Amino acid sequence: MNSIFLLGYMGCGKSTIGKSLAQKLNVSFIDLDQMIENQENKSISSVFSEKGELYFRKLERQFLQGLIAQESPAVISLGGGTPCYFDNMETLVTAKHYSVYLKASIPTLVQRLKLEKAQRPMIAHLPDDAALTEFIGKHLFERNAFYQKAKLVYTIDGLTVEAIVTDLLAALT
């Protein structure tokens, strides 16, 4: 079995779905952002503010290359921006692994993210739902071309984690 790389915008459920999918497949779950936080011994937002985005993106790229090269299968959750930098998405889609875009609509993302704005540095400063909607829409527009290159595009709106995992298992195995 090959590894499964989950990508999509923040709030689409990459970590929650990834953990459940990994458990069903009896493989490891790896969160790329968590790997970086563990190595740097600080949060992603701290890495950004202290060392800059370019440092973060280079580190992210280095870890991604290691994950693509690893032989043991895993379910891997990527950061929302990971596919959009360097040639990360090209490298991913030409690898032997599966890439899955967990696609969520803007209203779904707004509903999920407004509940956790305080824990998400990129959106914590946004004053209301209208600003959040605009922010998400802008980022999805910019990232869509990268996300759409995934081997599987799967729309998650209105579905439970269990239903999503069942569908992904059927599609990927």
Salt bridges, closest charged atoms under 4 A:
GLU40 OE1 - LYS51 NZ 3.08
GLU50 OE1 - LYS42 NZ 2.72
GLU53 OE2 - ARG57 NE 3.15
GLU60 OE1 - ARG57 NH1 2.92
GLU71 OE2 - LYS96 NZ 3.82
ASP87 OD1 - ARG61 NH2 2.80
GLU90 OE2 - LYS149 NZ 2.58
GLU116 OE2 - ARG120 NH2 2.53
ASP129 OD2 - LYS114 NZ 3.24
GLU142 OE2 - LYS138 NZ 3.02
